[in-house]
Amino acid sequence: MKYLRRELNQVEKEYLKQFGEGSLNRVILHDPDTKDKQDVQDTIDILKEAIAKNKPLGQVPEDMWKLIAF
């Protein structure tokens, strides 16, 4: 799991470099406390695909974001 977390951190950095610092601020990818390796791998794959296609992920609109309870 440590390896996957490191890979996720690296891919997130690449994503932010390509799409901008705030580009993941309102994107929900997975539970940050997950222990499920497949959830983390799926997130890595989603981010890599967005980078490869040069298409940023959609963010939750700010007004809706404020209504979400975490």
Backbone bond lengths (Angstrom), bond angles and torsions (degrees), N, CA, C in turn:
res aa  C-N    CA-C-N  psi(-1)  N-CA   C-N-CA  omega(-1)  CA-C   N-CA-C  phi
1 M - - - 1.450 - - 1.535 110.85 -
2 K 1.338 116.15 -34.10 1.462 119.20 178.93 1.519 111.49 -58.79
3 Y 1.338 115.25 -42.00 1.461 119.94 179.69 1.522 110.42 -61.24
4 L 1.333 116.65 -43.68 1.468 120.35 -179.79 1.527 111.17 -63.65
5 R 1.317 117.03 -40.74 1.476 120.37 178.65 1.530 110.54 -63.24
6 R 1.326 116.50 -40.55 1.475 119.52 177.73 1.517 110.35 -64.43
7 E 1.334 115.62 -43.24 1.460 119.23 179.22 1.525 110.53 -63.72
8 L 1.329 117.19 -41.83 1.466 120.90 178.03 1.525 110.58 -60.39
9 N 1.316 117.70 -45.01 1.469 120.87 178.73 1.525 111.15 -59.99
10 Q 1.322 117.07 -40.98 1.462 121.11 179.62 1.532 111.03 -66.22
11 V 1.316 116.32 -44.91 1.468 120.19 -179.22 1.529 110.18 -66.07
12 E 1.333 117.30 -37.93 1.466 120.00 176.45 1.524 110.61 -61.28
13 K 1.330 117.47 -41.72 1.470 121.32 177.54 1.528 110.78 -60.78
14 E 1.339 116.40 -43.85 1.466 120.56 178.70 1.533 110.30 -62.64
15 Y 1.318 116.10 -42.60 1.464 120.83 179.53 1.529 110.12 -61.38
16 L 1.324 116.93 -48.19 1.465 120.89 -179.37 1.526 111.52 -63.61
17 K 1.312 117.06 -36.18 1.467 120.73 177.55 1.526 110.18 -63.74
18 Q 1.328 116.46 -40.16 1.457 120.27 -177.19 1.530 112.63 -77.01
19 F 1.328 117.14 -39.14 1.465 119.87 -171.64 1.531 114.83 -110.63
20 G 1.321 117.98 -4.97 1.454 120.55 176.49 1.521 113.09 109.04
21 E 1.322 115.04 153.47 1.466 122.24 -173.87 1.524 114.34 -55.43
22 G 1.301 119.05 -40.65 1.466 120.50 -176.42 1.517 114.63 -92.61
23 S 1.319 117.38 10.18 1.463 120.79 -170.92 1.528 114.93 -70.77
24 L 1.321 117.97 -12.10 1.466 120.24 176.37 1.536 112.41 -113.47
25 N 1.332 115.86 6.50 1.469 119.71 -174.99 1.521 113.67 -57.04
26 R 1.310 117.70 -39.63 1.468 120.76 -176.42 1.531 111.21 -122.63
27 V 1.332 115.79 38.43 1.460 121.79 176.70 1.527 107.49 -110.86
28 I 1.324 116.40 127.92 1.460 120.88 177.96 1.524 107.82 -102.38
29 L 1.322 116.09 115.38 1.461 121.10 -177.18 1.526 112.43 -108.06
30 H 1.307 116.88 -44.34 1.473 121.95 178.59 1.516 108.70 -165.95
31 D 1.323 116.22 167.82 1.459 121.68 175.12 1.528 107.79 -65.04
32 P 1.329 118.62 120.71 1.464 119.98 -177.26 1.533 113.57 -63.33
33 D 1.329 117.44 -18.55 1.464 120.94 179.04 1.523 112.82 -97.09
34 T 1.317 117.04 9.68 1.467 119.96 -176.43 1.525 112.02 -61.43
35 K 1.308 114.51 145.52 1.462 121.27 173.74 1.532 109.79 -110.16
36 D 1.328 115.29 3.91 1.463 121.61 -177.71 1.531 109.89 -83.28
37 K 1.308 115.89 113.24 1.467 120.80 -178.16 1.525 111.85 -60.10
38 Q 1.323 116.66 -35.84 1.462 119.83 -178.41 1.527 111.06 -66.75
39 D 1.343 117.80 -37.23 1.465 120.86 176.66 1.529 111.02 -59.87
40 V 1.324 115.55 -44.71 1.466 120.27 -179.61 1.529 110.03 -66.74
41 Q 1.327 117.33 -43.49 1.467 120.47 178.97 1.522 111.01 -62.67
42 D 1.322 117.04 -40.85 1.475 120.55 177.74 1.521 110.94 -60.70
43 T 1.324 116.56 -40.65 1.468 120.78 178.45 1.522 110.88 -63.86
44 I 1.318 116.44 -43.87 1.472 120.92 177.02 1.526 109.79 -58.12
45 D 1.327 116.36 -45.43 1.469 120.86 -179.30 1.524 111.81 -63.48
46 I 1.330 117.25 -40.10 1.470 121.35 179.03 1.526 110.06 -62.77
47 L 1.320 116.37 -45.74 1.468 120.25 -179.24 1.525 111.27 -66.13
48 K 1.329 117.12 -42.30 1.474 120.40 178.98 1.526 111.14 -62.79
49 E 1.320 116.59 -39.71 1.457 119.92 179.45 1.529 110.88 -65.00
50 A 1.329 116.19 -42.49 1.470 120.01 178.28 1.530 110.49 -60.99
51 I 1.323 116.43 -42.43 1.466 121.11 178.85 1.526 110.26 -63.44
52 A 1.328 116.13 -47.71 1.467 120.76 -177.65 1.521 112.03 -62.11
53 K 1.325 116.75 -38.12 1.465 120.95 -179.35 1.524 112.66 -87.85
54 N 1.351 115.91 -3.86 1.464 122.11 -177.77 1.533 111.41 55.27
55 K 1.340 116.01 40.43 1.462 122.14 179.22 1.528 108.46 -126.46
56 P 1.340 116.69 109.37 1.467 118.58 179.87 1.527 111.49 -65.29
57 L 1.322 115.21 151.11 1.455 120.81 177.15 1.528 109.57 -71.40
58 G 1.310 116.06 148.00 1.459 119.91 178.55 1.518 111.28 -71.14
59 Q 1.306 115.53 138.45 1.455 120.62 177.44 1.523 109.27 -97.62
60 V 1.322 115.11 149.55 1.462 120.80 174.57 1.532 106.80 -65.66
61 P 1.343 118.02 133.07 1.467 119.26 177.77 1.536 110.70 -56.01
62 E 1.316 115.35 143.51 1.462 121.25 -173.76 1.530 113.11 -56.11
63 D 1.337 116.95 -40.42 1.468 118.88 -179.12 1.530 111.59 -66.08
64 M 1.324 117.40 -35.68 1.460 120.76 177.02 1.529 111.02 -73.33
65 W 1.338 115.38 -36.77 1.457 120.96 -179.76 1.525 111.30 -56.78
66 K 1.331 115.21 -40.05 1.466 120.48 -178.63 1.529 112.18 -65.72
67 L 1.322 117.26 -19.56 1.461 121.30 -178.64 1.533 113.11 -89.95
68 I 1.321 116.93 -11.85 1.459 120.79 -177.36 1.520 110.03 -80.20
69 A 1.331 116.05 129.42 1.473 120.87 177.19 1.520 109.02 -97.07
70 F 1.310 115.90 123.47 1.459 120.90 179.78 1.508 110.18 -103.89
